């Protein structure tokens, strides 16, 4: 994501497909903080049950995803 001072910042879109999933931004942030360097941890999150838009080869169309 664009950032006015830093140029860019990390954002994440989590697709939650499991029925009854307990995933929350707090749970994901805690996990990311334990696994990633501080500058890699997303500052913005979006949880969704919608599938991500993909092209014909199956790659995610990133400009079609909004956080």
C-alpha positions as CSV (number, residue, x, y, z in Angstrom):
1,X,0.0,0.0,0.0
2,X,1.2,3.5,-0.7
3,X,2.5,5.4,2.4
4,X,3.0,9.2,2.4
5,X,6.2,9.2,4.4
6,X,7.8,5.8,3.7
7,X,6.8,5.2,0.1
8,X,5.1,1.8,0.8
9,X,3.8,-0.2,3.8
10,X,2.8,-3.8,4.1
11,X,-0.9,-4.8,3.8
12,X,-2.5,-8.2,3.9
13,X,-5.7,-9.8,2.6
14,X,-6.6,-13.0,4.4
15,X,-9.1,-15.3,2.8
16,X,-11.0,-17.2,5.5
17,X,-12.8,-20.1,3.8
18,X,-13.3,-22.5,6.7
19,X,-16.8,-22.3,8.1
20,X,-16.7,-21.3,11.8
21,X,-13.1,-20.0,11.5
22,X,-12.0,-18.0,14.5
23,X,-9.4,-16.0,12.6
24,X,-9.3,-12.4,13.6
25,X,-6.9,-9.5,12.9
26,X,-5.5,-9.8,16.4
27,X,-4.7,-13.6,16.0
28,X,-3.1,-13.0,12.6
29,X,-1.1,-10.0,13.9
30,X,0.2,-12.1,16.8
31,X,1.2,-14.9,14.5
32,X,2.9,-12.6,12.0
33,X,4.7,-10.7,14.8
34,X,6.2,-14.0,16.0
35,X,7.2,-15.2,12.5
36,X,8.3,-12.0,10.6
37,X,10.7,-9.2,11.0
38,X,9.0,-6.0,12.4
39,X,9.1,-4.2,9.0
40,X,7.4,-7.2,7.3
41,X,4.4,-7.4,9.6
42,X,1.3,-6.0,7.8
43,X,-0.1,-2.7,9.2
44,X,-3.4,-3.1,7.4
45,X,-5.5,-6.2,7.2
46,X,-8.7,-7.3,5.4
47,X,-10.4,-10.6,6.3
48,X,-12.8,-11.9,3.7
49,X,-14.6,-15.1,2.6
50,X,-14.6,-14.0,-1.0
51,X,-12.1,-15.7,-3.3
52,X,-9.3,-13.6,-4.7
53,X,-9.5,-12.6,-8.4
54,X,-7.2,-14.7,-10.5
55,X,-6.0,-14.7,-14.0
56,X,-6.0,-17.6,-16.5
57,X,-2.8,-19.1,-15.0
58,X,-4.2,-18.9,-11.4
59,X,-2.1,-16.0,-10.2
60,X,-3.8,-13.4,-8.0
61,X,-4.6,-10.2,-9.8
62,X,-3.1,-7.9,-7.2
63,X,-4.5,-4.6,-8.6
64,X,-8.0,-6.2,-8.2
65,X,-7.6,-6.7,-4.5
66,X,-8.3,-3.9,-2.1
67,X,-7.4,-3.7,1.6
